[in-house]
Amino acid sequence: MEIDKNTVIFTDGASRGNPGPGGWGAIVVQNSKLKTQNEAQVMELGGAEKNTTNNRMELTAALEGLKQAAKHLNGGEVFVVYTDSSYLVNGATKWLAGWKRNGWKTQTKTDVLNKDMWVELDKAVSDLVVHGVRVDWKYIGGHVGVSGNERCDEIATKMADGIEESLYDGPLSGYKIRNIFDVSHDEALVVAKKSDSSRSRARAYSYVSAVNGSVMTHATWADCEKRVKGVKGARFKKALDAEEERKIMEEFKKA
């Protein structure tokens, strides 16, 4: 990547309940036409909604990041948007043109989900193109060691949980993430994520929950969810066998 000709945007969204309380986070690194990377300006963005979905928060993060970047145009630029949302990348690069041709209908003739936001995002990108800006959408895996993505996830999660967070606005030289342009994955985290994915598909022996110091086991996720959903500080884990169930119960009782 030619850093001196690009503006880099990281985005992420989160929701509790899907739908439920949600938050979004973005990092905009304005680095166009600058002599050195340390002269780049970094702005962290974030916000929350009381009742939303994860996909709407992903779209909001991208839209707000593009709007912020558009405030400082020099012409002939590339905006590189990094996201861990395949929904956002596929929508922007594969589906959007077809949706528009079909009157914002899918191939099955149903209304496009989140149409209002896709229309707004499409307009934002089109306005940038008019000003000589190309938007490149890049998918990166979530929770695999990409620091820009990890920071956006932190912002989005705290916003969804109603936790106050200080957002940085200043030169790259003063930003805590000095390797913000590094989007290489930590292979150990990639392997761990694949293992977690296999585990999530495995049949549960039980589910263990802890609410206000009281630990219980549940035969189904539905029963566990009823106990923990919306309860501040509640914890839960899936056990794959009796021994793991015992260890989780001991862990929760010690917490």
Protein Blocks (a to p, Z undefined) as FASTA:
>chain_A
ZZklcccdddddddehiaaddddddddddfehiabfklpccdddddddfbdcfklmmmmm
mmmmmmmmmmmcgbjiacddddfbfklmmmmmmmmmmmmmnoopafkopacehklmmmmm
mmmmmmmmmnopacddddddehihpaklmmmmmmmmmmmnopacddddddfklpfblmlm
pccdcfklmmmmmmmmmmmmpccfbdcddeehiacddfbfklmmmmmgopahiacdddfb
fklmmmmmmmmmmZZ
